[in-house]
């Protein structure tokens, strides 16, 4: 059996996924270094509402302040946790930010224009992120959700920890320190990115899109197929709208929206990176809950709405 062509395909797809994602991981690591040095715990206390519903609402829009995709958002969230961000708010941020940011808005508008796909993508993403974040807010001991090896200190309950007053760093030394911290984050999270990219490339090599097109027009199966593709293809949220556009004439509108909402929240590489921040059970819930909700939205739209 000649495995040469498959090996070449695997290598090409792995490099494509990794190179596409690593630049955004670098951006997220740089932002995380700046957060660690220049944002104090006092800043988080002032910014984040005490009410967890309002705090979760704020977390759903943090992507417009930190415009990073699903790869870059993980190191940013980890640093925010170390600054005292509530766990549920951070989870909402992780799920929403890969879509709820200006770069993805521009790419989705360029692909589909102003219409039901663009609006639906943002409404569904916001609803799912809020629901999942609020569900996690019921955990009375949020430290149970976090991987203790990744997060050394974390706020508990519904209130942020009372921080000690910390001085502001001088700009130039602070930038140097932030770059050092960014490099640590980059290599720490990079191993999870490599592992996730390897899995995604394996799936893409042995499961072809053409074999799934027979299910494209069924209102239920098409949604399940596109949710699976979103997870397996692991396409960056900044360009996934153009990938979805290639399926738009074949697959149902509900399944396209499922692809555009579930994929940025959870794919193979981001799920692997979540393992560097959360416990395994937490990651399982972060995969299953968005999957079920996005599929439910997609099937309901296919059965009840005509685009």
C-alpha positions as CSV (number, residue, x, y, z in Angstrom):
1,X,0.0,0.0,0.0
2,X,1.5,3.3,-1.1
3,X,1.1,5.8,1.7
4,X,3.2,8.5,0.0
5,X,0.2,10.5,-1.4
6,X,-1.6,10.4,1.9
7,X,1.5,11.4,3.8
8,X,2.0,14.3,1.5
9,X,-1.7,15.3,1.9
10,X,-1.4,15.0,5.7
11,X,1.8,17.1,5.8
12,X,0.3,19.8,3.6
13,X,-2.9,20.1,5.6
14,X,-1.0,20.0,9.0
15,X,1.2,22.9,7.9
16,X,-1.8,24.8,6.4
17,X,-3.7,24.5,9.7
18,X,-0.7,25.3,11.9
19,X,0.6,28.2,9.9
20,X,-2.8,29.7,9.7
21,X,-3.3,29.4,13.5
22,X,0.1,30.1,14.9
23,X,0.1,33.8,13.9
24,X,-3.1,34.3,15.9
25,X,-1.7,32.4,18.8
26,X,1.3,34.8,18.7
27,X,-1.1,37.8,18.7
28,X,-3.0,36.3,21.7
29,X,0.3,35.6,23.5
30,X,1.5,39.2,23.0
31,X,-1.9,40.5,24.3
32,X,-1.6,38.2,27.3
33,X,1.8,39.5,28.1
34,X,0.6,43.1,28.0
35,X,-2.4,42.2,30.2
36,X,-0.2,40.6,32.8
37,X,2.1,43.6,33.0
38,X,-0.1,46.6,32.4
39,X,-3.6,45.5,33.7
40,X,-3.9,45.2,37.5
41,X,-6.4,43.3,39.6
42,X,-7.8,46.6,40.6
43,X,-8.6,47.3,36.9
44,X,-10.6,44.0,36.7
45,X,-12.5,44.8,39.9
46,X,-13.4,48.2,38.5
47,X,-14.4,47.0,35.0
48,X,-16.2,43.7,35.7
49,X,-19.8,44.1,37.2
50,X,-20.4,42.4,40.5
51,X,-23.7,40.9,39.2
52,X,-22.7,37.7,37.3
53,X,-25.4,38.1,34.7
54,X,-24.1,41.6,33.8
55,X,-20.5,40.3,34.0
56,X,-21.3,37.4,31.7
57,X,-23.0,39.9,29.3
58,X,-19.8,42.0,29.3
59,X,-17.7,38.8,28.7
60,X,-19.7,38.1,25.5
61,X,-18.5,41.4,24.0
62,X,-14.9,41.4,25.2
63,X,-13.8,40.2,21.8
64,X,-14.3,43.7,20.5
65,X,-11.7,44.8,23.0
66,X,-9.4,41.8,22.4
67,X,-10.0,40.9,18.7
68,X,-8.4,37.4,18.6
69,X,-9.6,34.2,17.1
70,X,-10.1,30.8,18.8
71,X,-6.3,30.3,19.0
72,X,-5.3,33.6,20.4
73,X,-8.2,33.9,22.8
74,X,-7.0,31.1,25.1
75,X,-3.8,32.8,26.4
76,X,-5.7,36.0,26.8
77,X,-8.3,34.3,28.9
78,X,-5.8,32.6,31.0
79,X,-4.1,35.9,31.9
80,X,-7.4,37.5,32.7
81,X,-8.2,34.6,35.0
82,X,-4.9,35.2,36.9
83,X,-6.1,38.8,37.3
84,X,-9.3,37.7,39.0
85,X,-11.8,37.4,36.1
86,X,-14.7,35.1,37.2
87,X,-14.6,31.7,35.5
88,X,-18.0,31.9,33.9
89,X,-17.2,35.3,32.4
90,X,-14.0,33.9,30.9
91,X,-15.8,30.9,29.4
92,X,-18.3,33.3,27.8
93,X,-15.4,35.3,26.5
94,X,-13.7,32.2,25.1
95,X,-16.8,31.0,23.3
96,X,-18.0,34.4,22.0
97,X,-14.7,36.3,21.1
98,X,-13.7,34.2,18.0
99,X,-16.9,35.6,16.3
100,X,-17.7,38.7,18.3
101,X,-14.9,40.8,17.0
102,X,-14.5,43.3,14.2
103,X,-12.2,41.2,12.0
104,X,-14.6,38.3,11.8
105,X,-17.5,40.7,11.3
106,X,-15.7,42.2,8.3
107,X,-14.8,38.8,6.8
108,X,-18.4,37.5,7.2
109,X,-19.8,40.6,5.6
110,X,-17.4,40.3,2.7
111,X,-18.5,36.7,2.1
112,X,-22.3,36.9,2.7
113,X,-23.1,40.6,2.8
114,X,-25.7,42.1,5.1
115,X,-28.4,39.5,5.6
116,X,-29.7,36.5,7.6
117,X,-26.3,34.7,7.7
118,X,-24.4,37.6,9.1
119,X,-27.1,38.5,11.6
120,X,-27.8,34.9,12.5
121,X,-24.2,34.2,13.1
122,X,-23.9,36.9,15.7
123,X,-27.2,36.3,17.4
124,X,-26.7,32.6,17.7
125,X,-23.1,33.0,18.9
126,X,-24.2,35.5,21.5
127,X,-27.1,33.4,22.8
128,X,-25.0,30.2,23.1
129,X,-22.1,32.0,24.8
130,X,-24.4,33.6,27.3
131,X,-26.3,30.4,28.1
132,X,-23.1,28.3,28.6
133,X,-21.5,31.1,30.6
134,X,-24.5,31.4,32.9
135,X,-24.7,27.7,33.4
136,X,-21.1,27.6,34.6
137,X,-21.9,30.5,36.9
138,X,-23.9,28.2,39.1
139,X,-20.7,26.4,40.1
140,X,-20.2,27.5,43.7
141,X,-16.5,26.4,43.7
142,X,-15.2,27.6,40.3
143,X,-11.7,26.5,41.1
144,X,-13.0,23.0,40.4
145,X,-13.3,24.0,36.7
146,X,-9.7,25.1,36.3
147,X,-6.6,23.1,35.6
148,X,-4.6,23.9,38.8
149,X,-1.3,23.6,36.9
150,X,-2.3,26.3,34.5
151,X,-3.9,28.9,36.8
152,X,-2.2,29.5,40.2
153,X,-4.8,32.0,41.5
154,X,-8.4,32.5,40.6
155,X,-11.4,34.3,42.0
156,X,-14.1,32.3,43.7
157,X,-17.9,32.6,44.1
158,X,-19.8,35.6,42.6
159,X,-17.3,38.2,43.7
160,X,-13.8,39.1,42.6
161,X,-11.1,38.6,45.2
162,X,-10.0,41.7,47.0
163,X,-6.7,42.6,45.4
164,X,-3.7,44.4,46.9
165,X,-2.8,47.7,45.3
166,X,-0.1,47.2,42.7
167,X,2.0,49.9,41.1
168,X,1.9,50.7,37.4
169,X,5.1,49.6,35.6
170,X,7.3,51.9,33.6
171,X,6.6,51.6,29.8
172,X,9.9,50.4,28.4
173,X,10.8,47.9,31.2
174,X,7.1,46.8,31.2
175,X,7.2,46.1,27.4
176,X,10.3,44.0,27.9
177,X,8.7,42.0,30.6
178,X,5.5,41.6,28.6
179,X,7.5,40.2,25.7
180,X,9.2,37.7,28.0
181,X,5.9,36.6,29.4
182,X,4.4,36.4,25.9
183,X,7.1,34.0,24.8
184,X,6.4,31.7,27.7
185,X,2.7,31.7,26.9
186,X,3.4,31.1,23.2
187,X,5.4,28.0,23.9
188,X,3.2,26.8,26.7
189,X,0.0,26.9,24.5
190,X,1.9,26.0,21.3
191,X,2.2,22.4,22.3
192,X,-1.6,22.1,22.4
193,X,-1.9,23.9,19.1
194,X,0.5,21.4,17.5
195,X,-1.4,18.4,18.9
196,X,-4.8,19.8,17.8
197,X,-3.4,20.6,14.3
198,X,-2.1,17.0,14.0
199,X,-5.5,15.6,14.8
200,X,-7.3,18.0,12.5
201,X,-5.0,17.1,9.6
202,X,-5.5,13.4,10.2
203,X,-9.3,13.9,10.1
204,X,-9.1,15.9,6.9
205,X,-6.8,13.4,5.2
206,X,-9.1,10.4,5.8
207,X,-12.6,12.0,5.8
208,X,-13.3,13.9,2.6
209,X,-15.9,16.5,2.2
210,X,-17.2,14.9,-1.0
211,X,-18.3,11.8,0.9
212,X,-20.6,13.9,3.1
213,X,-22.4,15.9,0.4
214,X,-25.1,13.2,-0.1
215,X,-26.5,14.4,3.3
216,X,-26.4,18.1,2.3
217,X,-30.1,18.8,1.8
218,X,-31.5,16.9,4.7
219,X,-32.6,19.4,7.4
220,X,-31.2,17.4,10.3
221,X,-28.3,15.4,8.8
222,X,-26.9,18.5,7.0
223,X,-26.6,20.3,10.3
224,X,-24.9,17.4,12.0
225,X,-22.5,17.1,9.0
226,X,-21.6,20.8,9.0
227,X,-21.1,20.7,12.8
228,X,-18.7,17.8,12.4
229,X,-16.9,19.5,9.6
230,X,-16.5,22.6,11.6
231,X,-14.9,20.6,14.4
232,X,-12.7,18.6,12.1
233,X,-11.6,21.2,9.6
234,X,-10.5,23.6,12.4
235,X,-10.5,26.6,10.1
236,X,-9.7,30.0,11.7
237,X,-12.7,32.1,12.4
238,X,-11.2,35.0,10.5
239,X,-11.5,33.1,7.2
240,X,-14.2,30.4,7.8
241,X,-16.9,32.5,6.2
242,X,-15.2,32.0,2.8
243,X,-15.1,28.3,3.4
244,X,-18.8,28.2,4.3
245,X,-19.6,30.2,1.2
246,X,-18.3,27.3,-0.8
247,X,-20.9,25.0,0.8
248,X,-23.7,27.6,0.6
249,X,-25.2,26.3,-2.7
250,X,-25.2,22.7,-1.5
251,X,-26.0,22.7,2.2
252,X,-29.0,24.1,4.0
253,X,-28.9,27.6,5.5
254,X,-29.3,26.2,9.0
255,X,-26.3,24.0,8.6
256,X,-24.2,26.9,7.3
257,X,-25.0,28.9,10.4
258,X,-24.1,25.9,12.5
259,X,-20.7,25.7,10.8
260,X,-20.2,29.5,11.4
261,X,-21.2,29.4,15.1
262,X,-20.0,26.0,16.5
263,X,-16.7,25.9,14.6
264,X,-15.2,29.1,16.1
265,X,-16.4,28.1,19.6
266,X,-14.9,24.6,19.5
267,X,-12.8,22.7,17.1
268,X,-10.0,20.2,17.5
269,X,-7.2,22.6,18.0
270,X,-9.1,24.9,20.4
271,X,-10.4,22.0,22.4
272,X,-6.8,20.8,22.8
273,X,-5.8,24.3,23.9
274,X,-8.7,24.4,26.4
275,X,-7.0,21.4,28.1
276,X,-4.2,23.8,29.1
277,X,-6.6,25.9,31.1
278,X,-9.5,23.8,32.3
279,X,-10.0,20.4,33.7
280,X,-11.1,17.6,31.3
281,X,-14.7,17.5,32.5
282,X,-15.0,21.3,32.0
283,X,-13.6,20.9,28.5
284,X,-16.1,18.2,27.8
285,X,-19.0,20.5,28.8
286,X,-17.5,23.3,26.7
287,X,-17.6,21.0,23.7
288,X,-20.9,19.3,24.2
289,X,-23.1,22.3,25.3
290,X,-22.2,24.5,22.3
291,X,-22.6,21.5,20.0
292,X,-26.1,20.7,21.2
293,X,-27.2,24.3,21.2
294,X,-25.8,25.1,17.8
295,X,-27.3,21.9,16.3
296,X,-30.6,22.8,17.9
297,X,-30.6,26.2,16.4
298,X,-29.6,24.9,12.9
299,X,-32.3,22.2,12.8
300,X,-35.0,24.6,14.1
301,X,-34.0,27.2,11.4
302,X,-34.1,24.5,8.7
303,X,-37.6,23.3,9.7
304,X,-39.2,26.7,10.4
305,X,-37.4,29.5,8.5
306,X,-37.1,30.0,4.8
307,X,-34.0,32.0,3.7
